[in-house]
Structure formats: structure tokens, C-alpha cells
Amino acid sequence: MRRISRTQQEVLDLMAKDWELGATGGINPSFWLQKGGIGKSGESKTISSTTFFALLGRKLIEVSSTKFPFTYYRLTELGED
């Protein structure tokens, strides 16, 4: 298996430090991290769909909840290593 990229590792590190990963779907989906949780007015960073799907495909993140129009993600046990 290929190593994860520096960007993917940064996302995992931020999620381990109280940043939440959120997504909106539809024709033009978007993915971002927000410090303190989605909608909590903390600093935010957009992540690319390539990074998001790489982490999801490697089972490093998983859905924690869905509250329309957002889906929230958390680290899996693999992503916490």
C-alpha cells in the first residue's frame, strides 16, 4: 500500500486535534475542516476531493453523523494510529 501524502497526514493530525471534517453533497460537493467542530465559528480549511476520497478509501475516516445538508466525519481506529 502506498504511503499517505503529507496533505492527507495533515488532515488526520488536525482531526486528532479537535478539528471536524464536514462535507456537502450534490453536483458540486465540498469538503472542509473546522476547528472546534463544524458550525462552531472556528478557523476552517478547505480540503480537496482527492484528499477526502483517498482518506475515505483507505478507511482512515468514516461518517459520524448526517444532518442535512452536511455529513460529518471522524477518524477510524486506523486513522488514529
N, C-alpha and C positions, 0 to 999 in steps of 0.2 A: 504494500500500500504506500502511496506517495505521502510524503510529509505534508503537513498543513502549511499554508503560506503564512507569512508574517501578519498579513491583514486578518486572516482567519484567527490566528492566535490572539491578536489584539481584541477581537470581538469576544472571544472566550474569557480573556482576562478581565475585560470591563464587566461582563455579565457576572463574573465571580466577585466583583466589587460594587454590587448594588446598582448596576445598570440593567434596564429591562429591554428586551428586544421585542419590537412590535412590527406588525405588517398590516397593510390594507390590500385587499384583492382587487379583482376587476380587470379591466382591459389594461390598465397601466398600474400594476402593483408597486408599492414602495415598502422599503424596509429600513428601520432605524433603531438606534439605541437611545435610551433616555435615562439620565442619571436620576436615581431615586424612584423610577417607575414611569411608565407611560402616562402622560397627562398630569404629572406632578410638577411641571414647570422647571425641571432641571435642564442642564445642558443636554443637547442632543447631537447625534452624529448619524448621518445617512450612511447606509452600507449598500453595496451593490447586490444585485440579484445573483450574480455569480458567486459571491462570498456566501450569501444566505443559503443558496441551494447546495453549495459544497458542504457546509456545516450540517444541513438537514440530511443530505445524502449519506454522510459519514455517521449519522445518528449521534452527533455531538450536541444537538439541540432538539427539543420536542415541544409540542403545543402544551401550554399550561392552562390556557383558557381562551374562549372566544366570546367577545361581546361586540356585536355588530356596531360599527364596521371594522373593528380591529381584531386581530388574533395576536395573542401574547405567547412568547416562547421562554423556556427555561433551559438550563443546562441539563443534559442527561448525566448519568454516572460516568459515561465515557468522557464527556466534556469537562468534568470536574477534576480529572487527573492532572 
